[in-house]
């Protein structure tokens, strides 16, 4: 967000003692006047693009889910984004991974899901308010695919399906 100087604060250049045109004016006086929108309301912060929103939400959710599986992020941080069934499934999978690591002590399992990076996200609209997305995630051991279904309800995007390959 940028600040703008109100019209009454812009100095009059024709007044005696005003800066000459070839002189550098003060930094505050160089801002343009604020032009309101037709309805007189404030400018929107950004254009509404549901595809970009879904892509960003998918990228963040998948990254966070991989960190949960790696054991470096608590599961409750995803509680607002995932529906209860997806949250329970992710929690169960993370518990199975932790149990297997402690049972076997396998160093390859300990590296599983570490340093995960979401490489790409593809999004498609299924119907109004419902999107499906796929992501490619690369970690220390392998690359994997993740499928996500997002539904908009009450102005909030919720992940209703999360399948990690």
Residue, then its C-alpha position, 0 to 999 in steps of 0.5 A: x500500500x502506498x501513501x498519497x499526499x492529500x491535495x491540500x498538502x501539495x505546495x503551490x509552485x506559483x507562490x512567492x518563495x516556491x522552488x524553481x522548476x529546475x530545482x529538485x522539489x521536496x520528496x513529499x510534494x512529488x506524490x500525485x493526488x489521490x483519485x477515488x474510484x467511481x463509487x468513492x470507495x477505497x481501491x481494492x488491494x488486489x484483483x480477485x483471481x480465484x485460480x491464483x488464490x487456489x494455486x497459492x493455497x494449494x502450494x502452502x497447504x501441500x508444503x505444510x502437509x509435507x512438513x507435518x509428515x517430516x515431523x517439523x510442523x505440528x498438525x494443528x496448524x493445518x486444522x483451519x485449512x483441512x476438513x476433519x477427515x483429511x486432518x485425521x488421515x494426515x495425522x495417522x500417516x505422520x504417526x505411522x511414519x514416526x512409529x516406523x522410524x523408531x521401530x527400525x531406525x532406518x536412516x533412509x526413513x529418517x530422511x523421508x519427507x525432509x527438505x520437501x519443496x513444492x516444484x509445481x502446482x496445476x489447478x483446474x476448476x471442477x465447478x463453481x467454488x470447487x477446484x482440483x489441483x495437483x502438485x509435484x513435491x521433491x524431497x531428499x529421497x524422491x519426487x512425489x505427486x500430491x492431489x488436492x480438492x478445494x471447496x469454497x464455503x462461507x468465503x473460506x477455502x477448505x481442503x476436502x481431499x488430500x492424497x499424497x503419493 
